[in-house]
C-alpha cells in the first residue's frame, strides 16, 4: 500500500479586530493600502494546522505585499495621530 502525506506551512493571517479603519501609506509603493493584520503561521500535516510557528501583529500592504512587524501600542499611536490630523466633522 502507498500512503501520500503532505507536510508544510500555512498562513492563517486575518484582520486585526479593533483596527479596521486604520490605513497607512506604504513606504514601498506609496499607496494608502497598508492595513494591520494578525499574523499566524502553522506547520500543517495533511492540511491540518498542528504547531504554531509564528504569530503577532504586522502591517501589510494589500497591493505590493510589503510587511512589517508592529505592536498594538504602535497601532494605537497611529490611530491617535490620524484622529489628531483629521478631526471628525459633525453633521
N, C-alpha and C positions, 0 to 999 in steps of 0.2 A: 504494500500500500504506500501511497505517496500523499503526504500532507503538505500543504502550502501555507506557510505562516508569513505574515507581513509585520515588520517592526519599523518604527520610525518616530518622527516627532510631528506634532500638530499644534498649530497656533489657535487657541481658543480666546483670542482677544475680543473685547467688546467695548461699547461706550461706557465712559465713567459717569455714573449717576451723580446728579447734582451739578454737573458742569456742561450741560447740554448746549447752552447758549454761548459758550466760550469759543471764539475763533481767533487765531493768531496768524500773522503774516509769516510765511515760510522763508527762512533765510536762503534756501537754495533756489526755489523757482519764483519767489516774490509774489505768490498768490495768497489770498486770505483763506487758506484751506487747512491750516494746522488745527487739529482737534485733540482733546485729551482722551486717552484710551486706557483701559485696564488690560495690561499685558499678562497673558497666562499661556505658557508653553508646556506641553506634556509629552512624555515618552509614551508611545502607543504600541500596543500589541494587538494585532488583528483589528485595527481601527478603534480599539477601546483605550481611552486615556487611563494610564496606570500611575505614573510617577510624575509629579510636577517638577519641571526642570528650572523654570524661572518665572517670576511674577513681579508685578509692580505697576506703577503708573508711568505713562510716557506720553509725549506729544508726537503725533504722526500726521504727516501731510497726506491728504487724500488724493493729491494729483501726482506728485513725484516720488512719494514713499519715504521721504526724509523722516527720521525718528530720533528722539532724544529723551532720555530718562528725565523724570521730573518728580516732584513731591506735591502733596496736597497743600502744603504751605506756600509753595511757589504758585500753584494754581489759584489759591485764594488771593495772593498778591496781584496776580494778573487780572482777576475779576475786579478787585478794588481799584486798580489802575484804570481799567476800561470804564468803570462807572464814574470815576473822577473826571476822566477826559470827555465823556459823553453822558452828561446827566439826562435822566429820563424827562421827557416833556409830558406834562399832564394834559389830558384832553378834556 
